[in-house]
Amino acid sequence: MTNDRIFKMPFQKVFPLLIAKAEKKGRTRDEVYEVTSWLTGYSHAQLDEFLDSDIAYGSFFENAPHMNENRKKITGSVCGVKLSEIEDERMLEIRYLDKLVDELAKGKAMEKILRT
């Protein structure tokens, strides 16, 4: 799948998949909202609004109010790709969120996920 195709995917289709992944492992929707808000600066209310809009996934990250500076502390791999090897900045932001949700699903403590 090309980056452009991922960037054009509707947020309202992708975000519920992240929530479902976390919930399947015993985590909550609110926890997914928390890590997403931590990463992007969007409020929970804004995330709800995006679920009813036609915003593209790439635009969601492009227009984020404030990407958390501590996101650079997120390391490891997502889907077999090391975060340190991703050159496209927007794709890296997307993969950061994937990694945060993966950590939630693996049962990691919220303090560690949020790099506090």
C-alpha positions as CSV (number, residue, x, y, z in Angstrom):
1,M,0.0,0.0,0.0
2,T,1.4,3.3,-1.0
3,N,1.8,6.2,1.4
4,D,-0.6,8.3,-0.7
5,R,-3.3,5.7,-0.4
6,I,-2.9,5.6,3.4
7,F,-3.0,9.4,3.6
8,K,-6.3,9.5,1.7
9,M,-8.1,6.9,3.8
10,P,-11.0,8.4,5.8
11,F,-10.2,9.0,9.5
12,Q,-13.7,7.8,10.3
13,K,-12.7,4.4,8.9
14,V,-9.2,4.0,10.4
15,F,-9.7,5.3,13.9
16,P,-12.4,2.8,14.9
17,L,-10.0,0.0,13.8
18,L,-7.4,1.4,16.3
19,I,-10.1,1.5,19.0
20,A,-11.2,-2.1,18.2
21,K,-7.6,-3.3,18.4
22,A,-7.2,-1.9,21.9
23,E,-10.6,-3.0,23.1
24,K,-10.0,-6.6,21.9
25,K,-7.1,-6.7,24.3
26,G,-9.0,-5.3,27.3
27,R,-8.1,-1.6,26.9
28,T,-10.7,1.2,26.5
29,R,-11.8,3.7,23.9
30,D,-10.9,6.5,26.3
31,E,-7.3,5.2,26.5
32,V,-7.1,5.3,22.7
33,Y,-8.4,8.9,22.8
34,E,-5.9,9.7,25.5
35,V,-2.9,8.5,23.5
36,T,-4.2,10.2,20.3
37,S,-4.7,13.5,22.2
38,W,-1.3,13.2,23.7
39,L,0.3,12.7,20.3
40,T,-1.6,15.2,18.3
41,G,-3.0,17.8,20.6
42,Y,-6.6,17.2,19.5
43,S,-9.2,17.2,22.2
44,H,-11.5,14.3,22.8
45,A,-14.4,16.4,21.4
46,Q,-12.4,17.1,18.2
47,L,-11.7,13.4,17.8
48,D,-15.5,12.7,18.0
49,E,-16.1,15.4,15.4
50,F,-13.6,13.8,13.0
51,L,-15.5,10.6,13.3
52,D,-18.4,12.4,11.7
53,S,-16.4,14.2,9.1
54,D,-14.8,13.3,5.8
55,I,-11.2,14.3,6.9
56,A,-8.5,12.1,5.4
57,Y,-6.1,10.3,7.7
58,G,-3.1,12.2,6.3
59,S,-4.9,15.6,6.8
60,F,-5.7,14.6,10.4
61,F,-2.0,14.5,11.1
62,E,-1.0,17.3,8.9
63,N,-3.4,19.7,10.7
64,A,-2.7,18.5,14.2
65,P,-2.7,21.4,16.6
66,H,0.4,20.3,18.5
67,M,2.4,17.2,17.9
68,N,3.9,16.2,21.2
69,E,7.7,16.7,21.4
70,N,8.1,13.5,23.3
71,R,6.9,11.5,20.3
72,K,10.5,11.3,19.2
73,K,11.1,9.0,22.2
74,I,8.8,6.4,20.6
75,T,11.1,3.6,19.1
76,G,10.7,0.2,17.8
77,S,8.9,-1.3,14.8
78,V,5.4,-1.2,13.4
79,C,4.4,-3.8,10.9
80,G,8.0,-4.9,10.6
81,V,9.3,-1.5,9.8
82,K,11.6,0.3,12.2
83,L,10.3,3.8,13.0
84,S,13.9,5.1,12.7
85,E,13.9,4.1,9.0
86,I,10.7,5.9,8.0
87,E,11.6,9.0,6.0
88,D,8.2,10.5,5.2
89,E,7.4,12.7,8.2
90,R,3.6,12.3,7.9
91,M,3.9,8.5,7.6
92,L,6.1,8.6,10.7
93,E,3.4,10.4,12.6
94,I,0.8,7.8,11.6
95,R,3.1,5.0,12.7
96,Y,3.7,6.7,16.0
97,L,0.0,6.4,16.7
98,D,0.0,2.8,15.5
99,K,2.9,2.1,18.0
100,L,1.1,3.8,20.9
101,V,-2.0,1.7,20.2
102,D,0.2,-1.5,19.9
103,E,1.7,-0.7,23.3
104,L,-1.8,-0.2,24.8
105,A,-2.9,-3.5,23.4
106,K,0.2,-5.2,24.9
107,G,-0.9,-4.0,28.3
108,K,1.8,-1.4,28.8
109,A,1.2,1.1,31.6
110,M,-0.2,4.5,30.4
111,E,2.7,6.3,32.1
112,K,5.2,4.4,30.0
113,I,3.2,4.8,26.8
114,L,3.0,8.5,27.3
115,R,6.8,8.7,28.0
116,T,6.3,10.5,31.3
